[in-house]
Amino acid sequence: MNYKKSIIGGSVAFIVATSCCWLPALIIAIGGGSTLLALSDGLEKYSGAFMVVGVGLLGIGLYQYKASKDRSVNQVAILQSTIRCPACGHQQEETMPTNACQYFYECVACKKILRPTGNDCCVYCSYGTVPCPPIQMDEACC
């Protein structure tokens, strides 16, 4: 999800780059003094560089966003996963939810409650043969 960081970075750079235009008016509107206006004048000489960086980062972010959307349109998540209980070895095929993560799963055979292990987000990522749909689609899990 780097496109979000690129879009935020580009927006911040663009706001800073154009501060020579809107900052003086804002400072005057809130009753600021001439010292704050000097800050705006100091940023003015860097506005060209800020604009180039800002527009570049916005472009990179939009490109990455479009690429991620194109990838997710072409992918189809597998919804069937076989969960294997680590306690008794029982295996059960289950249909994974697409709108929520499953943090707990009760083994049909031994009634043990399974929870995700390590850095896994759900029981399917920890004990299943197929990871959960968000992970399959290269998205953040719940």
KATA-V44624 format. One record per pair of residues at least 12 apart in sequence whose ideal C-beta (glycine too) atoms are under 10 Angstrom apart, sorted by the first residue. I is the first residue (numbers start at 0). J is the second residue. Records with the same first field share a line. If there is no record, write none. Layout:
I=J ; J
This chain:
0=63 ; 64 ; 67 ; 137 ; 138 ; 139
1=59 ; 60 ; 63 ; 64 ; 67
2=59 ; 60 ; 61 ; 62 ; 63 ; 64 ; 65 ; 66 ; 67 ; 68
3=60 ; 63 ; 64 ; 67
4=56 ; 59 ; 60 ; 63
5=55 ; 56 ; 57 ; 58 ; 59 ; 60 ; 61 ; 62 ; 63 ; 64
6=56 ; 57 ; 58 ; 59 ; 60 ; 61 ; 63 ; 64
7=56 ; 57 ; 60
8=52 ; 53 ; 55 ; 56 ; 57 ; 59 ; 60
9=52 ; 53 ; 54 ; 55 ; 56 ; 57 ; 58 ; 59 ; 60 ; 61
10=53 ; 56 ; 57 ; 60
11=49 ; 52 ; 53 ; 56
12=48 ; 49 ; 50 ; 51 ; 52 ; 53 ; 54 ; 55 ; 56 ; 57
13=49 ; 50 ; 52 ; 53 ; 54 ; 56 ; 57
14=49 ; 53
15=42 ; 45 ; 46 ; 49 ; 50 ; 52 ; 53
16=42 ; 43 ; 45 ; 46 ; 47 ; 48 ; 49 ; 50 ; 51 ; 52 ; 53 ; 54
17=42 ; 46 ; 49 ; 50 ; 53
18=38 ; 39 ; 42 ; 43 ; 45 ; 46 ; 49
19=39 ; 40 ; 41 ; 42 ; 43 ; 44 ; 45 ; 46 ; 49
20=39 ; 43 ; 46
21=39
22=35 ; 36 ; 38 ; 39 ; 40 ; 42 ; 43
23=35 ; 36 ; 38 ; 39 ; 40 ; 43
24=39
25=39
26=38 ; 39
67=136 ; 137 ; 138
70=136 ; 137
71=136 ; 137 ; 138
74=132 ; 135 ; 136 ; 137
75=132 ; 135 ; 136
76=95 ; 97 ; 129 ; 130 ; 131 ; 132 ; 133 ; 134 ; 135 ; 136 ; 138
77=95 ; 128 ; 129 ; 130 ; 132 ; 135
78=93 ; 94 ; 95 ; 96 ; 97 ; 123 ; 129 ; 131 ; 132 ; 135
79=92 ; 93 ; 94 ; 95 ; 127 ; 128 ; 129
80=92 ; 93 ; 94 ; 95 ; 122 ; 123 ; 124 ; 126 ; 127 ; 128 ; 129 ; 130 ; 131 ; 132
81=93 ; 123 ; 126 ; 127 ; 128 ; 129
82=95 ; 101 ; 104 ; 106 ; 107 ; 113 ; 122 ; 123 ; 125 ; 126 ; 127 ; 128 ; 129
83=106 ; 113 ; 126 ; 127 ; 128
84=104 ; 105 ; 106 ; 107 ; 108 ; 109 ; 110 ; 111 ; 113 ; 126
85=106 ; 111 ; 113 ; 116 ; 125 ; 126
86=106 ; 108 ; 109 ; 110 ; 111 ; 113
87=106 ; 107 ; 108 ; 109 ; 110 ; 111
88=106 ; 108 ; 109
89=106 ; 107 ; 108 ; 109 ; 111
90=106 ; 107 ; 108 ; 126 ; 128
91=104 ; 106 ; 107 ; 108 ; 126 ; 127
92=127 ; 128
93=107 ; 122 ; 123 ; 127
95=121 ; 122 ; 123 ; 127 ; 129 ; 130 ; 131 ; 132 ; 133 ; 135
96=121 ; 123 ; 131 ; 132 ; 141
97=131 ; 132 ; 133
98=132 ; 141
99=121 ; 131 ; 141
100=115 ; 119 ; 120 ; 121 ; 122 ; 123 ; 124 ; 131 ; 132 ; 133 ; 134 ; 140 ; 141
101=113 ; 115 ; 120 ; 121 ; 122 ; 123 ; 124 ; 127 ; 131 ; 141
102=114 ; 115 ; 120 ; 121 ; 122 ; 141
103=115 ; 121 ; 122
104=121 ; 122 ; 123 ; 125 ; 126 ; 127
105=122
106=126
113=125 ; 126
114=126
115=131 ; 140
119=131 ; 134 ; 140
120=133 ; 134 ; 139 ; 140 ; 141
121=133 ; 134 ; 140 ; 141
123=135 ; 140
124=140
